[in-house]
């Protein structure tokens, strides 16, 4: 379970990195792709934050963290 949480956290960081790339890489990507990558980055962040919250609540309520 800990490895899964680390993987999800890494995915969240990758989403933030993708969001930062779209903010600074307008000249490299072009205007059309920037909005697409921003949407993908925000979706990745939201999905994996909720996945981490799910794992945390599941662990908390199953009392396997003791």
N, C-alpha and C positions, 0 to 999 in steps of 0.2 A: 504494500500500500504506500510506503514511503517513496519508493521509486516512481510510482504513478504520480504522486503529488509533486515530486521534483520535475517530472516531465511536463506536467501541466503548467508549473511555474515557469519553466523554460519557454513554453509556448506563449505565455503571457508576455514575457520579455521580448520574444521574437515579434509579437504583435506591436509592442511599443517601438521596437527598432524599425519595423516596416512603416509605422506612422512617422517616425523621425526621418526616414529616408524620403518619404513623399514630401515632407516639408522642405527638405534641403535639395532634393534631386529633381527639381522642376525642369531644368535644362536638359538633364539626361533622359528623363522618361517621356517628356511631352505632356501637354496639358490634358489630353484625353485619358491617359493612363493614371495620372495622379489621383483623380477622383475615384477611379476603380480601386487603386491600392489603398486609399484612405478608408473606403467602405470595407474592404477585406480586412484591413488591420483592426478596425473597430469591432467587427464581427468576431474575429479571432480572440481579441481581448475579452469581450463579453462572454463568449462561450466557455472559455477556459477559466474565467473567474467563477462562473456558476458551477463548473465542474469541480473546482477546488473547494468551493463552499459546500457542495454536496458531499464530497469525501470527508470534509471536516465534521459536518453534522452527523454523518453516518458513523464515523468513528466515535464521536462524542456520545451519541445515544446508544451505541452498542456496548459501551464501556470496555472496549478492547484496548484502550489507551493506558490502562492502569498497569 
